[in-house]
Amino acid sequence: MLPNQSFVNWFRDSSPYIHAHRNKTFVINFGGEALLDPDFDHLVHDFALLKSLGIRLVLVHGIRPQIDERLKKLDAPALFHNNLRITSELALQCVKEAAGTARVEIEALLSLGLANTPMAGYGLRVASGNFVTAKPIGVIGGVDYGHTGEVRRIDGAAIERQLDQDAVVLISPIGYSPSGEVFNLSAEQVATQVAIALRAEKLILLTEQSFCDPGSGQQILQMTTAEAGDFLDRHPELPNIVALPLKAAIQCSNAGVGRVHLVDRRTDGALLLELFTRNGVGTLISAMPFEELRSATLNDIGGILELIKPLEQQGILAKRSREKIEMEIADYIVVERDGLIIGCTALHRDEPSRSGVIACLAVHPDYRGGSRGSRLLDHAYAKARQSGLKRIYALSTQTMHWFIERGFGQSDLASLPDSLKNLYNPQRNSKILNKKID
């Protein structure tokens, strides 16, 4: 494929996501490690690109390594208990310095507008403020955590006003009490509470490593909150850089945030790949399954037509008009993934002969190999059995062996019930297969 055509195809494939994300609120959390990366400016450019595409953006940054570095220069120990920092008076001064310096550095990069940068000519406005009210953790198990706090309240209305004025909101992991005290907070907790308060569409946690199964080493692409909770129970030894984002994702999803993404920020462009490609590069956590097999509705017709058009052009599927699909929509089953139709089939029933025909079985090329075709066929088979049918047929020009491997036998036109023979097109010369329903 020519480079230009590859770009055009990618741009077209990303357009549904561009439309879907416009005017939506995303909260993005990244650790202090990202600020130390020489390529941090690339990540900031991606933030600006998201903003230019109409996304309402809230950034929550961390400062853990910056605090540790300042304590080390002062020859003071970094104290932790149960994975929580104990913030002394000296540590609090380091927290304030680190937060102020980090905020200024991020704002400077977001203000960049040089002609040779991706942000050329784009005047981005950044808003910060005392959006987070905090309270002290206090003394737990005899341990005084000092100025370490937890989120008490997020001023969501104030953040919304800044977003409405087209600003990017930047929040540091510090909070203030009504009495004027300052507390050191967990950036993951702040991001989680901000996303919940704003009812954000997405919380994106940029992590320092991919989220993989400890046993196989394979990346986990998606989980429900229930599965994520079971995963944490089964792997209590997980390091904080994995466990903390996962716990934040579960809390956020259970509180109503639609999608939480865990994305390894070390991959250049990972944020864009996660948000604007079909498969993404991170791990998606949601309360409900990311991919759903269900009965089709009229709203799915456009997606079905887009899915089957290439197969019709190749002669693999018979051509179907929008009107025909609309009339038969109750017969269709679809696989929906993140709002996109990636698979479909139809079961056309003939009650007099107590038989049916499997038709229009298609899976998007990017999602073949995941047994989705088999799942669609199994669902149609179960639907036929529930309807009291005794036999199902399939007409195929190029996928006969796929059906044979799944228990279908070959037959001829004469074996088709008379009422189903009108579905047969002699010009296509399709093979006829059938399977008895147990």
Secondary structure, DSSP 8 states (H G I E B T S, - for coil): --HHHHHHHHHHHHHHHHHHHTT-EEEEEE-HHHHHSTTHHHHHHHHHHHHHTT-EEEEEE--HHHHHHHHHHTT----EETTEE-B-HHHHHHHHHHHHHHHHHHHHHHT---TTSTTTT----EE----EEEEE--EETTEE-BTBEEEEEE-HHHHHHHHHTT-EEEE-SEEE-TTS-EEE--HHHHHHHHHHHHT-SEEEEEESS--B-TTT--B--EEEHHHHHHHHHH-TT--HHHHHHHHHHHHHHHTT-SEEEEEETTSTTHHHHHHHSSS-SSEEEESS-SEEEEE--GGGHHHHHHHHHHHHHTTSS----HHHHHHTGGGEEEEEETTEEEEEEEEEEETTTTEEEEEEEEE-GGGTTSSHHHHHHHHHHHHHHHTT--EEEEEESS-HHHHHTTT-EEE-GGGS-GGGGGG--TTTT-EEEEEE--
